[in-house]
C-alpha cells in the first residue's frame, strides 16, 4: 500500500511541476505574445468581493497619510 501511495505522490508532484512550468512560461512571455484571457473564474468560499468603481468625492477632504482626496466605492 505504501509503495502505491509513493508512486501516486511522485506522479502528482511531476504533474504539478509541469503545470507550474507551463504557467511560468506563459507569464514570462512579452505582453504582445502572451495568451490573453477574457474571463477568469474564481471560486471563493466564505469571502466577500467588493465590486464597483472607486469614485473621488466632490469637495472631500484629503487623507492624512497620502494627501489624496477621499473616495467612495458604491457596492453592488
Beta strands, then each sheet from edge to edge (+ up, - down):
strand 1: 54-56
strand 2: 71-73
sheet 1: 1+ 2-
end
